Amino acid sequence: MNTSFLSATAITVILAYLSIRSQAILALLALVLAFFMLLLSLALAPNWVRILLLLMGLWWCYQRSDSTS
């Protein structure tokens, strides 16, 4: 694994945790920063991680559409 991807992923997880545990304005800021760090970590991700995330997203969409009907 490349170090840039791992560090961007770790920062994303930390920011997502802070967005849950912080007060309103700090939570919003942490959530926005986590979103952009997620985009950065996806850009740095190896191809197999991108494919895995795509498959997980498709599975999640299928589960959501199945639960609404």
PQR file of N, CA, C, O and H, with PARSE charges and radii, in Angstrom:
ATOM      1  N   MET A   1       0.857  -1.181   0.000 -0.4000 1.5000
ATOM      2  CA  MET A   1       0.000   0.000   0.000 -0.0000 2.0000
ATOM      3  C   MET A   1       0.893   1.232   0.000  0.5500 1.7000
ATOM      4  O   MET A   1       1.991   1.227   0.556 -0.5500 1.4000
ATOM      5  N   ASN A   2       0.410   2.256  -0.620 -0.4000 1.5000
ATOM      6  CA  ASN A   2       1.227   3.452  -0.632 -0.0000 2.0000
ATOM      7  C   ASN A   2       0.906   4.326   0.577  0.5500 1.7000
ATOM      8  O   ASN A   2      -0.231   4.375   1.044 -0.5500 1.4000
ATOM      9  H   ASN A   2      -0.482   2.260  -1.071  0.4000 1.0000
ATOM     10  N   THR A   3       1.932   5.012   1.070 -0.4000 1.5000
ATOM     11  CA  THR A   3       1.835   5.773   2.312 -0.0000 2.0000
ATOM     12  C   THR A   3       0.865   6.936   2.197  0.5500 1.7000
ATOM     13  O   THR A   3       0.160   7.243   3.159 -0.5500 1.4000
ATOM     14  H   THR A   3       2.856   4.973   0.690  0.4000 1.0000
ATOM     15  N   SER A   4       0.813   7.588   1.049 -0.4000 1.5000
ATOM     16  CA  SER A   4      -0.095   8.722   0.867 -0.0000 2.0000
ATOM     17  C   SER A   4      -1.548   8.288   1.006  0.5500 1.7000
ATOM     18  O   SER A   4      -2.353   8.978   1.631 -0.5500 1.4000
ATOM     19  H   SER A   4       1.385   7.339   0.268  0.4000 1.0000
ATOM     20  N   PHE A   5      -1.875   7.148   0.423 -0.4000 1.5000
ATOM     21  CA  PHE A   5      -3.239   6.630   0.521 -0.0000 2.0000
ATOM     22  C   PHE A   5      -3.598   6.300   1.962  0.5500 1.7000
ATOM     23  O   PHE A   5      -4.687   6.638   2.425 -0.5500 1.4000
ATOM     24  H   PHE A   5      -1.220   6.587  -0.085  0.4000 1.0000
ATOM     25  N   LEU A   6      -2.692   5.644   2.668 -0.4000 1.5000
ATOM     26  CA  LEU A   6      -2.970   5.272   4.052 -0.0000 2.0000
ATOM     27  C   LEU A   6      -3.132   6.496   4.945  0.5500 1.7000
ATOM     28  O   LEU A   6      -4.008   6.520   5.810 -0.5500 1.4000
ATOM     29  H   LEU A   6      -1.808   5.369   2.292  0.4000 1.0000
ATOM     30  N   SER A   7      -2.299   7.508   4.744 -0.4000 1.5000
ATOM     31  CA  SER A   7      -2.422   8.703   5.579 -0.0000 2.0000
ATOM     32  C   SER A   7      -3.689   9.481   5.248  0.5500 1.7000
ATOM     33  O   SER A   7      -4.337  10.003   6.154 -0.5500 1.4000
ATOM     34  H   SER A   7      -1.587   7.489   4.041  0.4000 1.0000
ATOM     35  N   ALA A   8      -4.056   9.570   3.975 -0.4000 1.5000
ATOM     36  CA  ALA A   8      -5.296  10.257   3.605 -0.0000 2.0000
ATOM     37  C   ALA A   8      -6.510   9.514   4.150  0.5500 1.7000
ATOM     38  O   ALA A   8      -7.480  10.141   4.576 -0.5500 1.4000
ATOM     39  H   ALA A   8      -3.529   9.146   3.238  0.4000 1.0000
ATOM     40  N   THR A   9      -6.464   8.195   4.140 -0.4000 1.5000
ATOM     41  CA  THR A   9      -7.558   7.400   4.689 -0.0000 2.0000
ATOM     42  C   THR A   9      -7.658   7.568   6.201  0.5500 1.7000
ATOM     43  O   THR A   9      -8.758   7.677   6.743 -0.5500 1.4000
ATOM     44  H   THR A   9      -5.676   7.686   3.794  0.4000 1.0000
ATOM     45  N   ALA A  10      -6.520   7.589   6.880 -0.4000 1.5000
ATOM     46  CA  ALA A  10      -6.527   7.778   8.336 -0.0000 2.0000
ATOM     47  C   ALA A  10      -7.084   9.148   8.710  0.5500 1.7000
ATOM     48  O   ALA A  10      -7.862   9.264   9.657 -0.5500 1.4000
ATOM     49  H   ALA A  10      -5.627   7.500   6.440  0.4000 1.0000
ATOM     50  N   ILE A  11      -6.695  10.177   7.979 -0.4000 1.5000
ATOM     51  CA  ILE A  11      -7.210  11.523   8.248 -0.0000 2.0000
ATOM     52  C   ILE A  11      -8.711  11.573   7.993  0.5500 1.7000
ATOM     53  O   ILE A  11      -9.441  12.231   8.735 -0.5500 1.4000
ATOM     54  H   ILE A  11      -6.063  10.083   7.210  0.4000 1.0000
ATOM     55  N   THR A  12      -9.182  10.885   6.951 -0.4000 1.5000
ATOM     56  CA  THR A  12     -10.619  10.839   6.671 -0.0000 2.0000
ATOM     57  C   THR A  12     -11.388  10.206   7.822  0.5500 1.7000
ATOM     58  O   THR A  12     -12.436  10.714   8.223 -0.5500 1.4000
ATOM     59  H   THR A  12      -8.589  10.351   6.349  0.4000 1.0000
ATOM     60  N   VAL A  13     -10.881   9.111   8.349 -0.4000 1.5000
ATOM     61  CA  VAL A  13     -11.549   8.432   9.462 -0.0000 2.0000
ATOM     62  C   VAL A  13     -11.559   9.316  10.707  0.5500 1.7000
ATOM     63  O   VAL A  13     -12.570   9.386  11.406 -0.5500 1.4000
ATOM     64  H   VAL A  13     -10.030   8.699   8.023  0.4000 1.0000
ATOM     65  N   ILE A  14     -10.452   9.985  10.988 -0.4000 1.5000
ATOM     66  CA  ILE A  14     -10.384  10.877  12.149 -0.0000 2.0000
ATOM     67  C   ILE A  14     -11.371  12.027  12.000  0.5500 1.7000
ATOM     68  O   ILE A  14     -12.074  12.364  12.953 -0.5500 1.4000
ATOM     69  H   ILE A  14      -9.630   9.928  10.421  0.4000 1.0000
ATOM     70  N   LEU A  15     -11.431  12.630  10.821 -0.4000 1.5000
ATOM     71  CA  LEU A  15     -12.362  13.739  10.606 -0.0000 2.0000
ATOM     72  C   LEU A  15     -13.815  13.281  10.685  0.5500 1.7000
ATOM     73  O   LEU A  15     -14.667  14.004  11.202 -0.5500 1.4000
ATOM     74  H   LEU A  15     -10.859  12.356  10.048  0.4000 1.0000
ATOM     75  N   ALA A  16     -14.097  12.098  10.182 -0.4000 1.5000
ATOM     76  CA  ALA A  16     -15.463  11.578  10.278 -0.0000 2.0000
ATOM     77  C   ALA A  16     -15.841  11.345  11.737  0.5500 1.7000
ATOM     78  O   ALA A  16     -16.969  11.629  12.139 -0.5500 1.4000
ATOM     79  H   ALA A  16     -13.405  11.511   9.762  0.4000 1.0000
ATOM     80  N   TYR A  17     -14.909  10.830  12.529 -0.4000 1.5000
ATOM     81  CA  TYR A  17     -15.166  10.639  13.959 -0.0000 2.0000
ATOM     82  C   TYR A  17     -15.402  11.981  14.650  0.5500 1.7000
ATOM     83  O   TYR A  17     -16.310  12.107  15.472 -0.5500 1.4000
ATOM     84  H   TYR A  17     -13.992  10.599  12.202  0.4000 1.0000
ATOM     85  N   LEU A  18     -14.589  12.981  14.319 -0.4000 1.5000
ATOM     86  CA  LEU A  18     -14.771  14.310  14.911 -0.0000 2.0000
ATOM     87  C   LEU A  18     -16.101  14.930  14.510  0.5500 1.7000
ATOM     88  O   LEU A  18     -16.708  15.657  15.296 -0.5500 1.4000
ATOM     89  H   LEU A  18     -13.851  12.880  13.652  0.4000 1.0000
ATOM     90  N   SER A  19     -16.560  14.649  13.292 -0.4000 1.5000
ATOM     91  CA  SER A  19     -17.841  15.209  12.860 -0.0000 2.0000
ATOM     92  C   SER A  19     -19.002  14.617  13.652  0.5500 1.7000
ATOM     93  O   SER A  19     -20.044  15.257  13.794 -0.5500 1.4000
ATOM     94  H   SER A  19     -16.067  14.058  12.653  0.4000 1.0000
ATOM     95  N   ILE A  20     -18.833  13.411  14.164 -0.4000 1.5000
ATOM     96  CA  ILE A  20     -19.877  12.788  14.979 -0.0000 2.0000
ATOM     97  C   ILE A  20     -19.830  13.312  16.411  0.5500 1.7000
ATOM     98  O   ILE A  20     -20.873  13.521  17.029 -0.5500 1.4000
ATOM     99  H   ILE A  20     -17.987  12.891  14.049  0.4000 1.0000
ATOM    100  N   ARG A  21     -18.630  13.525  16.939 -0.4000 1.5000
ATOM    101  CA  ARG A  21     -18.456  13.855  18.350 -0.0000 2.0000
ATOM    102  C   ARG A  21     -18.420  15.351  18.662  0.5500 1.7000
ATOM    103  O   ARG A  21     -18.481  15.717  19.836 -0.5500 1.4000
ATOM    104  H   ARG A  21     -17.782  13.356  16.437  0.4000 1.0000
ATOM    105  N   SER A  22     -18.326  16.223  17.670 -0.4000 1.5000
ATOM    106  CA  SER A  22     -18.156  17.654  17.920 -0.0000 2.0000
ATOM    107  C   SER A  22     -19.487  18.382  17.960  0.5500 1.7000
ATOM    108  O   SER A  22     -20.539  17.810  17.672 -0.5500 1.4000
ATOM    109  H   SER A  22     -18.277  15.926  16.717  0.4000 1.0000
ATOM    110  N   GLN A  23     -19.419  19.671  18.328 -0.4000 1.5000
ATOM    111  CA  GLN A  23     -20.602  20.517  18.299 -0.0000 2.0000
ATOM    112  C   GLN A  23     -20.933  20.855  16.856  0.5500 1.7000
ATOM    113  O   GLN A  23     -20.173  20.527  15.946 -0.5500 1.4000
ATOM    114  H   GLN A  23     -18.564  20.135  18.562  0.4000 1.0000
ATOM    115  N   ALA A  24     -22.062  21.507  16.648 -0.4000 1.5000
ATOM    116  CA  ALA A  24     -22.653  21.657  15.315 -0.0000 2.0000
ATOM    117  C   ALA A  24     -21.711  22.250  14.271  0.5500 1.7000
ATOM    118  O   ALA A  24     -21.497  21.623  13.234 -0.5500 1.4000
ATOM    119  H   ALA A  24     -22.680  21.773  17.388  0.4000 1.0000
ATOM    120  N   ILE A  25     -21.145  23.423  14.499 -0.4000 1.5000
ATOM    121  CA  ILE A  25     -20.339  24.074  13.460 -0.0000 2.0000
ATOM    122  C   ILE A  25     -19.032  23.320  13.218  0.5500 1.7000
ATOM    123  O   ILE A  25     -18.581  23.203  12.078 -0.5500 1.4000
ATOM    124  H   ILE A  25     -21.319  23.933  15.342  0.4000 1.0000
ATOM    125  N   LEU A  26     -18.427  22.810  14.286 -0.4000 1.5000
ATOM    126  CA  LEU A  26     -17.206  22.025  14.117 -0.0000 2.0000
ATOM    127  C   LEU A  26     -17.498  20.699  13.429  0.5500 1.7000
ATOM    128  O   LEU A  26     -16.686  20.210  12.644 -0.5500 1.4000
ATOM    129  H   LEU A  26     -18.793  22.905  15.212  0.4000 1.0000
ATOM    130  N   ALA A  27     -18.650  20.121  13.722 -0.4000 1.5000
ATOM    131  CA  ALA A  27     -19.033  18.866  13.079 -0.0000 2.0000
ATOM    132  C   ALA A  27     -19.225  19.061  11.585  0.5500 1.7000
ATOM    133  O   ALA A  27     -18.816  18.218  10.787 -0.5500 1.4000
ATOM    134  H   ALA A  27     -19.310  20.519  14.360  0.4000 1.0000
ATOM    135  N   LEU A  28     -19.842  20.166  11.208 -0.4000 1.5000
ATOM    136  CA  LEU A  28     -20.047  20.452   9.790 -0.0000 2.0000
ATOM    137  C   LEU A  28     -18.715  20.666   9.080  0.5500 1.7000
ATOM    138  O   LEU A  28     -18.506  20.158   7.978 -0.5500 1.4000
ATOM    139  H   LEU A  28     -20.175  20.851  11.857  0.4000 1.0000
ATOM    140  N   LEU A  29     -17.818  21.414   9.707 -0.4000 1.5000
ATOM    141  CA  LEU A  29     -16.495  21.645   9.121 -0.0000 2.0000
ATOM    142  C   LEU A  29     -15.727  20.333   8.974  0.5500 1.7000
ATOM    143  O   LEU A  29     -15.113  20.080   7.938 -0.5500 1.4000
ATOM    144  H   LEU A  29     -17.988  21.826  10.602  0.4000 1.0000
ATOM    145  N   ALA A  30     -15.765  19.505  10.011 -0.4000 1.5000
ATOM    146  CA  ALA A  30     -15.068  18.219   9.949 -0.0000 2.0000
ATOM    147  C   ALA A  30     -15.672  17.313   8.886  0.5500 1.7000
ATOM    148  O   ALA A  30     -14.947  16.575   8.219 -0.5500 1.4000
ATOM    149  H   ALA A  30     -16.264  19.710  10.852  0.4000 1.0000
ATOM    150  N   LEU A  31     -16.992  17.358   8.721 -0.4000 1.5000
ATOM    151  CA  LEU A  31     -17.645  16.538   7.709 -0.0000 2.0000
ATOM    152  C   LEU A  31     -17.258  16.976   6.300  0.5500 1.7000
ATOM    153  O   LEU A  31     -17.016  16.135   5.435 -0.5500 1.4000
ATOM    154  H   LEU A  31     -17.581  17.957   9.264  0.4000 1.0000
ATOM    155  N   VAL A  32     -17.198  18.280   6.064 -0.4000 1.5000
ATOM    156  CA  VAL A  32     -16.788  18.792   4.751 -0.0000 2.0000
ATOM    157  C   VAL A  32     -15.337  18.420   4.468  0.5500 1.7000
ATOM    158  O   VAL A  32     -15.011  17.986   3.363 -0.5500 1.4000
ATOM    159  H   VAL A  32     -17.394  18.963   6.767  0.4000 1.0000
ATOM    160  N   LEU A  33     -14.467  18.586   5.460 -0.4000 1.5000
ATOM    161  CA  LEU A  33     -13.064  18.210   5.270 -0.0000 2.0000
ATOM    162  C   LEU A  33     -12.921  16.706   5.053  0.5500 1.7000
ATOM    163  O   LEU A  33     -12.094  16.272   4.252 -0.5500 1.4000
ATOM    164  H   LEU A  33     -14.732  18.938   6.357  0.4000 1.0000
ATOM    165  N   ALA A  34     -13.715  15.914   5.755 -0.4000 1.5000
ATOM    166  CA  ALA A  34     -13.666  14.461   5.571 -0.0000 2.0000
ATOM    167  C   ALA A  34     -14.081  14.076   4.157  0.5500 1.7000
ATOM    168  O   ALA A  34     -13.517  13.152   3.572 -0.5500 1.4000
ATOM    169  H   ALA A  34     -14.387  16.266   6.406  0.4000 1.0000
ATOM    170  N   PHE A  35     -15.070  14.787   3.604 -0.4000 1.5000
ATOM    171  CA  PHE A  35     -15.502  14.502   2.235 -0.0000 2.0000
ATOM    172  C   PHE A  35     -14.368  14.755   1.244  0.5500 1.7000
ATOM    173  O   PHE A  35     -14.119  13.933   0.362 -0.5500 1.4000
ATOM    174  H   PHE A  35     -15.528  15.538   4.079  0.4000 1.0000
ATOM    175  N   PHE A  36     -13.679  15.894   1.386 -0.4000 1.5000
ATOM    176  CA  PHE A  36     -12.591  16.190   0.460 -0.0000 2.0000
ATOM    177  C   PHE A  36     -11.394  15.267   0.668  0.5500 1.7000
ATOM    178  O   PHE A  36     -10.697  14.936  -0.291 -0.5500 1.4000
ATOM    179  H   PHE A  36     -13.882  16.562   2.103  0.4000 1.0000
ATOM    180  N   MET A  37     -11.150  14.851   1.905 -0.4000 1.5000
ATOM    181  CA  MET A  37     -10.081  13.886   2.143 -0.0000 2.0000
ATOM    182  C   MET A  37     -10.453  12.521   1.568  0.5500 1.7000
ATOM    183  O   MET A  37      -9.582  11.778   1.115 -0.5500 1.4000
ATOM    184  H   MET A  37     -11.716  15.121   2.683  0.4000 1.0000
ATOM    185  N   LEU A  38     -11.747  12.190   1.585 -0.4000 1.5000
ATOM    186  CA  LEU A  38     -12.195  10.944   0.965 -0.0000 2.0000
ATOM    187  C   LEU A  38     -11.931  10.972  -0.536  0.5500 1.7000
ATOM    188  O   LEU A  38     -11.479   9.982  -1.112 -0.5500 1.4000
ATOM    189  H   LEU A  38     -12.455  12.793   1.953  0.4000 1.0000
ATOM    190  N   LEU A  39     -12.214  12.105  -1.163 -0.4000 1.5000
ATOM    191  CA  LEU A  39     -11.918  12.231  -2.593 -0.0000 2.0000
ATOM    192  C   LEU A  39     -10.426  12.091  -2.859  0.5500 1.7000
ATOM    193  O   LEU A  39     -10.022  11.446  -3.827 -0.5500 1.4000
ATOM    194  H   LEU A  39     -12.581  12.909  -0.695  0.4000 1.0000
ATOM    195  N   LEU A  40      -9.602  12.698  -1.998 -0.4000 1.5000
ATOM    196  CA  LEU A  40      -8.152  12.590  -2.160 -0.0000 2.0000
ATOM    197  C   LEU A  40      -7.692  11.154  -1.969  0.5500 1.7000
ATOM    198  O   LEU A  40      -6.863  10.662  -2.735 -0.5500 1.4000
ATOM    199  H   LEU A  40      -9.930  13.222  -1.212  0.4000 1.0000
ATOM    200  N   SER A  41      -8.220  10.477  -0.956 -0.4000 1.5000
ATOM    201  CA  SER A  41      -7.791   9.097  -0.737 -0.0000 2.0000
ATOM    202  C   SER A  41      -8.246   8.186  -1.868  0.5500 1.7000
ATOM    203  O   SER A  41      -7.558   7.219  -2.196 -0.5500 1.4000
ATOM    204  H   SER A  41      -8.893  10.877  -0.334  0.4000 1.0000
ATOM    205  N   LEU A  42      -9.404   8.484  -2.472 -0.4000 1.5000
ATOM    206  CA  LEU A  42      -9.827   7.699  -3.635 -0.0000 2.0000
ATOM    207  C   LEU A  42      -8.921   7.947  -4.833  0.5500 1.7000
ATOM    208  O   LEU A  42      -8.652   7.033  -5.612 -0.5500 1.4000
ATOM    209  H   LEU A  42      -9.962   9.269  -2.206  0.4000 1.0000
ATOM    210  N   ALA A  43      -8.451   9.186  -4.981 -0.4000 1.5000
ATOM    211  CA  ALA A  43      -7.540   9.483  -6.088 -0.0000 2.0000
ATOM    212  C   ALA A  43      -6.207   8.767  -5.906  0.5500 1.7000
ATOM    213  O   ALA A  43      -5.560   8.397  -6.886 -0.5500 1.4000
ATOM    214  H   ALA A  43      -8.669   9.929  -4.348  0.4000 1.0000
ATOM    215  N   LEU A  44      -5.795   8.571  -4.660 -0.4000 1.5000
ATOM    216  CA  LEU A  44      -4.517   7.915  -4.383 -0.0000 2.0000
ATOM    217  C   LEU A  44      -4.643   6.404  -4.222  0.5500 1.7000
ATOM    218  O   LEU A  44      -3.636   5.706  -4.099 -0.5500 1.4000
ATOM    219  H   LEU A  44      -6.321   8.872  -3.864  0.4000 1.0000
ATOM    220  N   ALA A  45      -5.858   5.904  -4.223 -0.4000 1.5000
ATOM    221  CA  ALA A  45      -6.098   4.488  -3.932 -0.0000 2.0000
ATOM    222  C   ALA A  45      -5.617   3.591  -5.066  0.5500 1.7000
ATOM    223  O   ALA A  45      -5.656   3.975  -6.235 -0.5500 1.4000
ATOM    224  H   ALA A  45      -6.676   6.471  -4.323  0.4000 1.0000
ATOM    225  N   PRO A  46      -5.163   2.391  -4.709 -0.5600 1.5000
ATOM    226  CA  PRO A  46      -4.855   1.400  -5.744  0.2800 2.0000
ATOM    227  C   PRO A  46      -6.140   0.984  -6.469  0.5500 1.7000
ATOM    228  O   PRO A  46      -7.242   1.191  -5.962 -0.5500 1.4000
ATOM    229  N   ASN A  47      -5.987   0.408  -7.635 -0.4000 1.5000
ATOM    230  CA  ASN A  47      -7.153   0.042  -8.454 -0.0000 2.0000
ATOM    231  C   ASN A  47      -8.076  -0.952  -7.764  0.5500 1.7000
ATOM    232  O   ASN A  47      -9.295  -0.850  -7.903 -0.5500 1.4000
ATOM    233  H   ASN A  47      -5.091   0.239  -8.046  0.4000 1.0000
ATOM    234  N   TRP A  48      -7.526  -1.913  -7.023 -0.4000 1.5000
ATOM    235  CA  TRP A  48      -8.381  -2.905  -6.380 -0.0000 2.0000
ATOM    236  C   TRP A  48      -9.255  -2.266  -5.306  0.5500 1.7000
ATOM    237  O   TRP A  48     -10.366  -2.736  -5.061 -0.5500 1.4000
ATOM    238  H   TRP A  48      -6.536  -1.996  -6.910  0.4000 1.0000
ATOM    239  N   VAL A  49      -8.775  -1.200  -4.659 -0.4000 1.5000
ATOM    240  CA  VAL A  49      -9.588  -0.507  -3.653 -0.0000 2.0000
ATOM    241  C   VAL A  49     -10.733   0.228  -4.337  0.5500 1.7000
ATOM    242  O   VAL A  49     -11.856   0.237  -3.833 -0.5500 1.4000
ATOM    243  H   VAL A  49      -7.873  -0.818  -4.858  0.4000 1.0000
ATOM    244  N   ARG A  50     -10.455   0.843  -5.477 -0.4000 1.5000
ATOM    245  CA  ARG A  50     -11.505   1.542  -6.217 -0.0000 2.0000
ATOM    246  C   ARG A  50     -12.597   0.576  -6.665  0.5500 1.7000
ATOM    247  O   ARG A  50     -13.785   0.885  -6.569 -0.5500 1.4000
ATOM    248  H   ARG A  50      -9.543   0.836  -5.886  0.4000 1.0000
ATOM    249  N   ILE A  51     -12.192  -0.590  -7.153 -0.4000 1.5000
ATOM    250  CA  ILE A  51     -13.170  -1.594  -7.586 -0.0000 2.0000
ATOM    251  C   ILE A  51     -13.986  -2.092  -6.395  0.5500 1.7000
ATOM    252  O   ILE A  51     -15.201  -2.264  -6.497 -0.5500 1.4000
ATOM    253  H   ILE A  51     -11.227  -0.840  -7.231  0.4000 1.0000
ATOM    254  N   LEU A  52     -13.315  -2.324  -5.264 -0.4000 1.5000
ATOM    255  CA  LEU A  52     -14.016  -2.766  -4.061 -0.0000 2.0000
ATOM    256  C   LEU A  52     -15.028  -1.720  -3.598  0.5500 1.7000
ATOM    257  O   LEU A  52     -16.149  -2.073  -3.232 -0.5500 1.4000
ATOM    258  H   LEU A  52     -12.328  -2.185  -5.181  0.4000 1.0000
ATOM    259  N   LEU A  53     -14.656  -0.447  -3.608 -0.4000 1.5000
ATOM    260  CA  LEU A  53     -15.583   0.614  -3.214 -0.0000 2.0000
ATOM    261  C   LEU A  53     -16.749   0.730  -4.187  0.5500 1.7000
ATOM    262  O   LEU A  53     -17.880   0.983  -3.773 -0.5500 1.4000
ATOM    263  H   LEU A  53     -13.745  -0.160  -3.905  0.4000 1.0000
ATOM    264  N   LEU A  54     -16.483   0.548  -5.471 -0.4000 1.5000
ATOM    265  CA  LEU A  54     -17.558   0.574  -6.460 -0.0000 2.0000
ATOM    266  C   LEU A  54     -18.551  -0.560  -6.215  0.5500 1.7000
ATOM    267  O   LEU A  54     -19.763  -0.347  -6.258 -0.5500 1.4000
ATOM    268  H   LEU A  54     -15.564   0.343  -5.807  0.4000 1.0000
ATOM    269  N   LEU A  55     -18.040  -1.762  -5.960 -0.4000 1.5000
ATOM    270  CA  LEU A  55     -18.919  -2.896  -5.688 -0.0000 2.0000
ATOM    271  C   LEU A  55     -19.712  -2.694  -4.398  0.5500 1.7000
ATOM    272  O   LEU A  55     -20.891  -3.043  -4.332 -0.5500 1.4000
ATOM    273  H   LEU A  55     -17.055  -1.935  -5.925  0.4000 1.0000
ATOM    274  N   MET A  56     -19.066  -2.130  -3.370 -0.4000 1.5000
ATOM    275  CA  MET A  56     -19.781  -1.855  -2.123 -0.0000 2.0000
ATOM    276  C   MET A  56     -20.871  -0.813  -2.339  0.5500 1.7000
ATOM    277  O   MET A  56     -21.956  -0.930  -1.768 -0.5500 1.4000
ATOM    278  H   MET A  56     -18.108  -1.847  -3.424  0.4000 1.0000
ATOM    279  N   GLY A  57     -20.601   0.200  -3.153 -0.4000 1.5000
ATOM    280  CA  GLY A  57     -21.605   1.214  -3.453 -0.0000 2.0000
ATOM    281  C   GLY A  57     -22.779   0.639  -4.214  0.5500 1.7000
ATOM    282  O   GLY A  57     -23.929   0.980  -3.935 -0.5500 1.4000
ATOM    283  H   GLY A  57     -19.720   0.294  -3.617  0.4000 1.0000
ATOM    284  N   LEU A  58     -22.501  -0.234  -5.176 -0.4000 1.5000
ATOM    285  CA  LEU A  58     -23.583  -0.875  -5.918 -0.0000 2.0000
ATOM    286  C   LEU A  58     -24.424  -1.766  -5.011  0.5500 1.7000
ATOM    287  O   LEU A  58     -25.651  -1.781  -5.110 -0.5500 1.4000
ATOM    288  H   LEU A  58     -21.567  -0.510  -5.402  0.4000 1.0000
ATOM    289  N   TRP A  59     -23.755  -2.514  -4.122 -0.4000 1.5000
ATOM    290  CA  TRP A  59     -24.474  -3.368  -3.183 -0.0000 2.0000
ATOM    291  C   TRP A  59     -25.340  -2.530  -2.255  0.5500 1.7000
ATOM    292  O   TRP A  59     -26.482  -2.897  -1.980 -0.5500 1.4000
ATOM    293  H   TRP A  59     -22.759  -2.502  -4.042  0.4000 1.0000
ATOM    294  N   TRP A  60     -24.808  -1.398  -1.765 -0.4000 1.5000
ATOM    295  CA  TRP A  60     -25.560  -0.523  -0.866 -0.0000 2.0000
ATOM    296  C   TRP A  60     -26.783   0.051  -1.578  0.5500 1.7000
ATOM    297  O   TRP A  60     -27.866   0.111  -0.996 -0.5500 1.4000
ATOM    298  H   TRP A  60     -23.880  -1.100  -1.989  0.4000 1.0000
ATOM    299  N   CYS A  61     -26.618   0.476  -2.841 -0.4000 1.5000
ATOM    300  CA  CYS A  61     -27.755   1.005  -3.606 -0.0000 2.0000
ATOM    301  C   CYS A  61     -28.815  -0.072  -3.810  0.5500 1.7000
ATOM    302  O   CYS A  61     -30.010   0.207  -3.720 -0.5500 1.4000
ATOM    303  H   CYS A  61     -25.738   0.428  -3.314  0.4000 1.0000
ATOM    304  N   TYR A  62     -28.386  -1.289  -4.080 -0.4000 1.5000
ATOM    305  CA  TYR A  62     -29.328  -2.395  -4.254 -0.0000 2.0000
ATOM    306  C   TYR A  62     -30.088  -2.657  -2.957  0.5500 1.7000
ATOM    307  O   TYR A  62     -31.301  -2.865  -2.983 -0.5500 1.4000
ATOM    308  H   TYR A  62     -27.415  -1.516  -4.153  0.4000 1.0000
ATOM    309  N   GLN A  63     -29.391  -2.649  -1.832 -0.4000 1.5000
ATOM    310  CA  GLN A  63     -30.033  -2.873  -0.541 -0.0000 2.0000
ATOM    311  C   GLN A  63     -31.030  -1.766  -0.220  0.5500 1.7000
ATOM    312  O   GLN A  63     -32.105  -2.036   0.315 -0.5500 1.4000
ATOM    313  H   GLN A  63     -28.406  -2.480  -1.811  0.4000 1.0000
ATOM    314  N   ARG A  64     -30.681  -0.524  -0.543 -0.4000 1.5000
ATOM    315  CA  ARG A  64     -31.576   0.607  -0.274 -0.0000 2.0000
ATOM    316  C   ARG A  64     -32.839   0.504  -1.132  0.5500 1.7000
ATOM    317  O   ARG A  64     -33.944   0.734  -0.640 -0.5500 1.4000
ATOM    318  H   ARG A  64     -29.808  -0.305  -0.978  0.4000 1.0000
ATOM    319  N   SER A  65     -32.679   0.162  -2.398 -0.4000 1.5000
ATOM    320  CA  SER A  65     -33.853   0.068  -3.270 -0.0000 2.0000
ATOM    321  C   SER A  65     -34.718  -1.128  -2.889  0.5500 1.7000
ATOM    322  O   SER A  65     -35.938  -1.086  -3.049 -0.5500 1.4000
ATOM    323  H   SER A  65     -31.781  -0.025  -2.797  0.4000 1.0000
ATOM    324  N   ASP A  66     -34.103  -2.183  -2.390 -0.4000 1.5000
ATOM    325  CA  ASP A  66     -34.844  -3.364  -1.975 -0.0000 2.0000
ATOM    326  C   ASP A  66     -35.637  -3.099  -0.693  0.5500 1.7000
ATOM    327  O   ASP A  66     -36.735  -3.631  -0.528 -0.5500 1.4000
ATOM    328  H   ASP A  66     -33.112  -2.217  -2.260  0.4000 1.0000
ATOM    329  N   SER A  67     -35.095  -2.284   0.211 -0.4000 1.5000
ATOM    330  CA  SER A  67     -35.779  -2.036   1.484 -0.0000 2.0000
ATOM    331  C   SER A  67     -36.934  -1.050   1.338  0.5500 1.7000
ATOM    332  O   SER A  67     -37.819  -1.019   2.194 -0.5500 1.4000
ATOM    333  H   SER A  67     -34.203  -1.852   0.077  0.4000 1.0000
ATOM    334  N   THR A  68     -36.949  -0.245   0.278 -0.4000 1.5000
ATOM    335  CA  THR A  68     -38.036   0.721   0.093 -0.0000 2.0000
ATOM    336  C   THR A  68     -39.256   0.107  -0.567  0.5500 1.7000
ATOM    337  O   THR A  68     -40.348   0.671  -0.488 -0.5500 1.4000
ATOM    338  H   THR A  68     -36.231  -0.270  -0.417  0.4000 1.0000
ATOM    339  N   SER A  69     -39.094  -1.042  -1.220 -0.4000 1.5000
ATOM    340  CA  SER A  69     -40.242  -1.648  -1.912 -0.0000 2.0000
ATOM    341  C   SER A  69     -40.933  -2.690  -1.072  0.5500 1.7000
ATOM    342  O   SER A  69     -41.914  -3.288  -1.514 -0.5500 1.4000
ATOM    343  H   SER A  69     -38.208  -1.501  -1.285  0.4000 1.0000
TER
END
